[in-house]
């Protein structure tokens, strides 16, 4: 039997979903738990809603960071993309940065994955490199021609802008 939140996730428009979760804070934990599980058709939608509902650095997600990390490898591309977008907008504790970096790197290296998934993985990589410049050598490896060929010109341009910003903000020399 569907919960009220599950019904909202499949029967309402975005604005109605956001209004529902805003007016039912008691359902936040259920939303997060749906977002980190593989329960079609709710889980991807829950992750999507969570990203669209959250404020930057939402403190309520801190206790779920490990669960998000643990769930990522087993989920589909669209679902992974939404969870990466969530991880991008929150402050990641140093305890989790290594695991998240490794997962993002693994996703990035799968050149046949959805470009939107790969670019979100790349954003996570850049975010962590900004905090840990000693990882900049990783960029030289992951920006090889074979990693870029399957991306559209628009996404390649976005990556170049991210790299340019990274170089300017951190005095990187690539």
BALOBA-1460 file (C-alpha; in Angstrom, 3 decimals):
// residues 174
<rec num="1" residu="x" x="0.000" y="0.000" z="0.000"/>
<rec num="2" residu="x" x="1.326" y="3.401" z="-0.965"/>
<rec num="3" residu="x" x="2.131" y="6.000" z="1.643"/>
<rec num="4" residu="x" x="0.793" y="9.530" z="1.146"/>
<rec num="5" residu="x" x="4.295" y="10.640" z="0.099"/>
<rec num="6" residu="x" x="4.559" y="7.858" z="-2.471"/>
<rec num="7" residu="x" x="1.188" y="8.897" z="-3.914"/>
<rec num="8" residu="x" x="2.355" y="12.488" z="-4.184"/>
<rec num="9" residu="x" x="5.559" y="11.407" z="-5.941"/>
<rec num="10" residu="x" x="3.715" y="9.728" z="-8.794"/>
<rec num="11" residu="x" x="0.516" y="11.751" z="-9.057"/>
<rec num="12" residu="x" x="1.528" y="15.395" z="-8.636"/>
<rec num="13" residu="x" x="3.457" y="18.113" z="-10.396"/>
<rec num="14" residu="x" x="6.731" y="19.506" z="-9.085"/>
<rec num="15" residu="x" x="5.204" y="22.528" z="-7.347"/>
<rec num="16" residu="x" x="2.641" y="20.320" z="-5.604"/>
<rec num="17" residu="x" x="5.334" y="17.879" z="-4.485"/>
<rec num="18" residu="x" x="7.458" y="20.681" z="-3.047"/>
<rec num="19" residu="x" x="4.423" y="22.220" z="-1.328"/>
<rec num="20" residu="x" x="3.547" y="18.824" z="0.146"/>
<rec num="21" residu="x" x="6.992" y="18.127" z="1.606"/>
<rec num="22" residu="x" x="7.228" y="21.721" z="2.881"/>
<rec num="23" residu="x" x="3.930" y="21.333" z="4.717"/>
<rec num="24" residu="x" x="4.703" y="17.792" z="5.953"/>
<rec num="25" residu="x" x="8.176" y="17.979" z="7.523"/>
<rec num="26" residu="x" x="7.418" y="14.709" z="9.297"/>
<rec num="27" residu="x" x="7.774" y="12.997" z="5.895"/>
<rec num="28" residu="x" x="11.331" y="14.268" z="5.312"/>
<rec num="29" residu="x" x="12.968" y="11.079" z="6.631"/>
<rec num="30" residu="x" x="10.705" y="8.956" z="4.429"/>
<rec num="31" residu="x" x="11.639" y="11.126" z="1.438"/>
<rec num="32" residu="x" x="15.357" y="10.657" z="2.087"/>
<rec num="33" residu="x" x="14.968" y="6.928" z="2.672"/>
<rec num="34" residu="x" x="13.058" y="6.565" z="-0.597"/>
<rec num="35" residu="x" x="15.735" y="8.616" z="-2.366"/>
<rec num="36" residu="x" x="18.525" y="6.263" z="-1.283"/>
<rec num="37" residu="x" x="16.761" y="3.004" z="-2.005"/>
<rec num="38" residu="x" x="15.837" y="1.305" z="-5.243"/>
<rec num="39" residu="x" x="12.065" y="1.262" z="-5.107"/>
<rec num="40" residu="x" x="10.666" y="2.119" z="-8.539"/>
<rec num="41" residu="x" x="8.858" y="4.281" z="-9.411"/>
<rec num="42" residu="x" x="9.356" y="6.299" z="-6.227"/>
<rec num="43" residu="x" x="13.086" y="6.407" z="-5.542"/>
<rec num="44" residu="x" x="14.333" y="8.425" z="-8.494"/>
<rec num="45" residu="x" x="11.450" y="10.849" z="-8.041"/>
<rec num="46" residu="x" x="12.216" y="11.109" z="-4.328"/>
<rec num="47" residu="x" x="15.852" y="11.965" z="-5.082"/>
<rec num="48" residu="x" x="14.745" y="14.492" z="-7.701"/>
<rec num="49" residu="x" x="12.263" y="16.080" z="-5.283"/>
<rec num="50" residu="x" x="14.814" y="16.109" z="-2.492"/>
<rec num="51" residu="x" x="17.302" y="18.001" z="-4.665"/>
<rec num="52" residu="x" x="14.639" y="20.500" z="-5.727"/>
<rec num="53" residu="x" x="13.400" y="20.972" z="-2.163"/>
<rec num="54" residu="x" x="16.684" y="21.234" z="-0.262"/>
<rec num="55" residu="x" x="18.422" y="24.420" z="0.622"/>
<rec num="56" residu="x" x="22.163" y="24.634" z="0.093"/>
<rec num="57" residu="x" x="24.034" y="22.902" z="2.942"/>
<rec num="58" residu="x" x="20.816" y="21.557" z="4.447"/>
<rec num="59" residu="x" x="21.898" y="20.212" z="7.828"/>
<rec num="60" residu="x" x="19.191" y="17.542" z="7.863"/>
<rec num="61" residu="x" x="21.145" y="15.511" z="5.302"/>
<rec num="62" residu="x" x="24.348" y="15.203" z="7.339"/>
<rec num="63" residu="x" x="23.208" y="12.020" z="9.053"/>
<rec num="64" residu="x" x="22.371" y="10.426" z="5.687"/>
<rec num="65" residu="x" x="25.684" y="11.062" z="3.932"/>
<rec num="66" residu="x" x="27.063" y="7.557" z="4.436"/>
<rec num="67" residu="x" x="23.807" y="5.990" z="3.277"/>
<rec num="68" residu="x" x="23.806" y="8.125" z="0.133"/>
<rec num="69" residu="x" x="27.385" y="7.074" z="-0.592"/>
<rec num="70" residu="x" x="26.589" y="3.406" z="0.019"/>
<rec num="71" residu="x" x="23.570" y="3.477" z="-2.271"/>
<rec num="72" residu="x" x="25.173" y="5.232" z="-5.247"/>
<rec num="73" residu="x" x="26.972" y="2.313" z="-6.941"/>
<rec num="74" residu="x" x="23.888" y="0.116" z="-7.122"/>
<rec num="75" residu="x" x="21.469" y="2.643" z="-8.624"/>
<rec num="76" residu="x" x="20.611" y="3.573" z="-12.189"/>
<rec num="77" residu="x" x="22.228" y="6.486" z="-13.979"/>
<rec num="78" residu="x" x="19.386" y="8.988" z="-13.548"/>
<rec num="79" residu="x" x="19.069" y="8.124" z="-9.889"/>
<rec num="80" residu="x" x="22.828" y="8.453" z="-9.374"/>
<rec num="81" residu="x" x="22.756" y="11.834" z="-11.105"/>
<rec num="82" residu="x" x="20.132" y="13.163" z="-8.689"/>
<rec num="83" residu="x" x="22.061" y="11.926" z="-5.654"/>
<rec num="84" residu="x" x="25.288" y="13.471" z="-6.962"/>
<rec num="85" residu="x" x="23.446" y="16.763" z="-7.384"/>
<rec num="86" residu="x" x="22.397" y="16.499" z="-3.737"/>
<rec num="87" residu="x" x="25.946" y="15.760" z="-2.598"/>
<rec num="88" residu="x" x="27.164" y="18.734" z="-4.599"/>
<rec num="89" residu="x" x="24.966" y="21.249" z="-2.767"/>
<rec num="90" residu="x" x="25.774" y="20.067" z="0.747"/>
<rec num="91" residu="x" x="28.930" y="20.462" z="2.773"/>
<rec num="92" residu="x" x="30.692" y="17.127" z="2.704"/>
<rec num="93" residu="x" x="32.577" y="16.149" z="5.838"/>
<rec num="94" residu="x" x="36.202" y="15.233" z="5.221"/>
<rec num="95" residu="x" x="35.448" y="11.729" z="6.484"/>
<rec num="96" residu="x" x="33.353" y="11.123" z="3.375"/>
<rec num="97" residu="x" x="35.298" y="13.013" z="0.724"/>
<rec num="98" residu="x" x="37.543" y="10.098" z="-0.245"/>
<rec num="99" residu="x" x="34.657" y="7.706" z="-0.822"/>
<rec num="100" residu="x" x="32.649" y="10.299" z="-2.739"/>
<rec num="101" residu="x" x="35.687" y="11.250" z="-4.824"/>
<rec num="102" residu="x" x="36.309" y="7.594" z="-5.716"/>
<rec num="103" residu="x" x="32.681" y="7.035" z="-6.717"/>
<rec num="104" residu="x" x="32.583" y="10.231" z="-8.775"/>
<rec num="105" residu="x" x="35.849" y="9.289" z="-10.467"/>
<rec num="106" residu="x" x="34.517" y="5.822" z="-11.247"/>
<rec num="107" residu="x" x="31.347" y="7.291" z="-12.775"/>
<rec num="108" residu="x" x="33.338" y="9.836" z="-14.790"/>
<rec num="109" residu="x" x="35.566" y="7.148" z="-16.260"/>
<rec num="110" residu="x" x="32.603" y="5.189" z="-17.657"/>
<rec num="111" residu="x" x="32.589" y="6.934" z="-21.003"/>
<rec num="112" residu="x" x="29.375" y="5.256" z="-22.149"/>
<rec num="113" residu="x" x="27.391" y="6.559" z="-19.186"/>
<rec num="114" residu="x" x="24.911" y="9.379" z="-19.628"/>
<rec num="115" residu="x" x="26.758" y="12.655" z="-20.159"/>
<rec num="116" residu="x" x="24.526" y="14.365" z="-17.576"/>
<rec num="117" residu="x" x="25.589" y="11.787" z="-14.985"/>
<rec num="118" residu="x" x="29.249" y="12.158" z="-15.902"/>
<rec num="119" residu="x" x="29.205" y="15.958" z="-15.740"/>
<rec num="120" residu="x" x="27.627" y="15.832" z="-12.273"/>
<rec num="121" residu="x" x="30.328" y="13.393" z="-11.187"/>
<rec num="122" residu="x" x="32.901" y="15.814" z="-12.599"/>
<rec num="123" residu="x" x="31.387" y="18.672" z="-10.576"/>
<rec num="124" residu="x" x="31.884" y="16.611" z="-7.416"/>
<rec num="125" residu="x" x="35.487" y="15.880" z="-8.430"/>
<rec num="126" residu="x" x="36.181" y="19.583" z="-8.956"/>
<rec num="127" residu="x" x="34.487" y="20.502" z="-5.675"/>
<rec num="128" residu="x" x="36.740" y="18.119" z="-3.763"/>
<rec num="129" residu="x" x="39.863" y="19.173" z="-5.671"/>
<rec num="130" residu="x" x="39.157" y="22.782" z="-4.715"/>
<rec num="131" residu="x" x="39.393" y="21.716" z="-1.073"/>
<rec num="132" residu="x" x="42.356" y="19.405" z="-1.679"/>
<rec num="133" residu="x" x="44.630" y="20.887" z="-4.376"/>
<rec num="134" residu="x" x="47.041" y="17.981" z="-3.963"/>
<rec num="135" residu="x" x="44.545" y="15.975" z="-6.048"/>
<rec num="136" residu="x" x="44.935" y="18.257" z="-9.071"/>
<rec num="137" residu="x" x="47.085" y="15.646" z="-10.826"/>
<rec num="138" residu="x" x="43.905" y="13.562" z="-11.162"/>
<rec num="139" residu="x" x="42.554" y="16.137" z="-13.612"/>
<rec num="140" residu="x" x="45.358" y="15.471" z="-16.062"/>
<rec num="141" residu="x" x="44.368" y="11.817" z="-16.125"/>
<rec num="142" residu="x" x="40.600" y="12.243" z="-16.309"/>
<rec num="143" residu="x" x="40.643" y="14.933" z="-18.975"/>
<rec num="144" residu="x" x="42.259" y="12.744" z="-21.596"/>
<rec num="145" residu="x" x="40.754" y="12.715" z="-25.063"/>
<rec num="146" residu="x" x="38.923" y="9.393" z="-24.603"/>
<rec num="147" residu="x" x="37.074" y="10.797" z="-21.576"/>
<rec num="148" residu="x" x="35.851" y="13.784" z="-23.544"/>
<rec num="149" residu="x" x="35.001" y="12.299" z="-26.958"/>
<rec num="150" residu="x" x="31.560" y="10.994" z="-25.969"/>
<rec num="151" residu="x" x="30.452" y="14.345" z="-24.570"/>
<rec num="152" residu="x" x="28.572" y="16.967" z="-26.542"/>
<rec num="153" residu="x" x="30.331" y="20.197" z="-27.478"/>
<rec num="154" residu="x" x="28.160" y="22.029" z="-24.952"/>
<rec num="155" residu="x" x="29.175" y="19.764" z="-22.083"/>
<rec num="156" residu="x" x="32.838" y="19.923" z="-23.119"/>
<rec num="157" residu="x" x="32.550" y="23.710" z="-23.048"/>
<rec num="158" residu="x" x="31.021" y="23.563" z="-19.542"/>
<rec num="159" residu="x" x="33.903" y="21.380" z="-18.377"/>
<rec num="160" residu="x" x="36.419" y="23.843" z="-19.810"/>
<rec num="161" residu="x" x="34.724" y="26.655" z="-17.885"/>
<rec num="162" residu="x" x="34.862" y="24.617" z="-14.660"/>
<rec num="163" residu="x" x="38.561" y="23.935" z="-15.206"/>
<rec num="164" residu="x" x="39.202" y="27.587" z="-15.986"/>
<rec num="165" residu="x" x="37.411" y="28.606" z="-12.782"/>
<rec num="166" residu="x" x="39.368" y="26.003" z="-10.833"/>
<rec num="167" residu="x" x="42.644" y="27.296" z="-12.241"/>
<rec num="168" residu="x" x="41.749" y="30.890" z="-11.405"/>
<rec num="169" residu="x" x="40.473" y="30.173" z="-7.917"/>
<rec num="170" residu="x" x="43.324" y="27.888" z="-6.910"/>
<rec num="171" residu="x" x="46.248" y="29.018" z="-9.050"/>
<rec num="172" residu="x" x="46.426" y="25.624" z="-10.743"/>
<rec num="173" residu="x" x="48.808" y="25.025" z="-13.573"/>
<rec num="174" residu="x" x="47.547" y="22.231" z="-15.779"/>
